[in-house]
Amino acid sequence: MSRTFPRPTKISAPFWAACHDRVFQMQRCGACTRFVWFPMYICPHCASTDLHWTALSGDGTVYSRSLVIDPVSAASAPPGPLLVALIELDEGPVMMSNVIGDGAEDVAIGDRVRVVFQQVSDDVTLPVFERVIAEA
Amino acid sequence: MTLDPSRVAVIAGVGETPVGRLPDTNSIELHVQAAKAAIDDAGIDKGLIDGLLTSGAFLDDNIRHHIIIAENLGIYRKTLCDTLRTGGQSWCHGLQMAQWAIQAGRCRAVLLVGGDTLLSSIPTGKGLGAYTDYGAHSMEFETPFGVHVPGFYALLAARHMHEFGTTSEQLAAIAVACRKHASLNPAAQKRDPITIEDVLASRMVATPLHLLDCSLISDGGHAVLVTSLEVARDLKPTPIRLAGLGQAQSYYHMGHLAKAVGAPPEIARTHDLTHTVQTLAAEQAFGEAGVTPADVDVAELYDSFTITALLQLEDLGFCKKGEAGAFAEGGRLELGGGLPINTHGGMLSYAHPGATGGMAHIVEAVRQLRGECGPRQVADCEVAVATNVSAVSSTHSVAVLTR
């Protein structure tokens, strides 16, 4: 196991600091109004520098998913397989993350998920996701 | 218009080392052995070589890797010399740079050479972690979540299955075809035939990819010598023409691939995770060659994973988007089928010694066009395609080769 911990940079530090405070935020472009992921110096859509940290709903949909049997680099160092997923956030961006909690291994593409925070070291808290079961 | 034969680029020599587990060697020696094999194959005077392209190495790398290799080969004067940092995509990319240098009259002979000892030099079970630490993929926003190289491609495969109904059996058919061809290639690392059931019964690495959906880990080296038709006419081998070349690169970050972040609208509308920019590379390569996928006799497709090859059947235009699963069924990709692929066994069964792995596809395409492949020869082989791919099918180079 060679755990990989994110190392915040000048541009990404606000994202990781917010995760530590259980706040899920990304940059939003004041010019084209689109959200930006991962943290950047200019908007990758329209090249504006008018980017503002903005809270997200934390809701999203599974875009793809794989149960990784031996997740060698996971910061969370799970004792077994880990559900790795691409999450399409309701605000637009697609991000890599994990689905954790009850039924995580059975999560399917198209399932609804919501962000939760998983502290993996003194310094690092990862945004991960749990399934949202629709009310009957 | 009559082309000036001094400005027409051809492949005049190919070479390789043995592949598999080679415990008593190193990447520098493998570069030298492969290069010498290609030089000897061409029968060219080494002093004529004035271009050298390498792709670095996982082991014994150097920021000026191309110079280290040049010194070890005694290639003093280079008017084109560099280390390509395009990973698995390096060699059809390198062919295009060589072609441009020949067409522009800036080089007379360009050597492409690679070699590595991934199998012998990295302890078993440590390879995925070592590659993660290499840092090709985002160490901040991807790998902390436990994804590794098979995991990236598993996410791609899962999405393709979701969108198009592709099955594990259809992916397995690619591994079966490669193994069948490797069984006919005495040089291949894995030669025992396998069935679709064997692939599905092999251990799961990252759903939906099983161990036999994944390429090998190998030691080995390969080399290709590009020169002008004018020079090649005085050499022994049949010159193989670089009829058409193309390349296209997007991004590594999977979130950006899924949304084609930053792409102009006309590209963004038509590209996402399962619609790769190989379409653009293919358009260039087939367009330059003046042929269509229907004209192709053999396709040597970069096969880091079964899904890597499957996607290319669509993006190169052999079938429509979403239909590659069905296309792969029924032995169509095997010798005797409509489109034999990876007649040397590919990276799934011949060898995958790191960045040089994709050069073997070019070497095999050249040998098929020369008619040198014995029991695995494709009859009347006149048009071959070789592809190189890297990084979750995000960067591509495509070569159409003809006699």
Interface residues (C-beta under 8 A of the other chain):
Chain A: M1 S2 T4 F5 P6 R7 P8 T9 S12 W37 F38 P44 H45 Y63 S64 R65 S66 L67 V68 I69 D70 P71 V72 S73 A74 A75 S76 P78 L82 V84 A85 L86 E88 G92 P93 V94 M95 M96 S97 N98 I109 G110 V120 V124 L126 V128
Chain B: L128 G129 T132 D133 S138 M139 E140 F141 E142 T143 P144 F145 G146 V147 H148 P150 G151 A154 L155 L156 A158 R159 H162 R203 M204 V205 A206 T207 P208 L209 H253 M254 G255 H256 A258 K259 V261 G262 L273
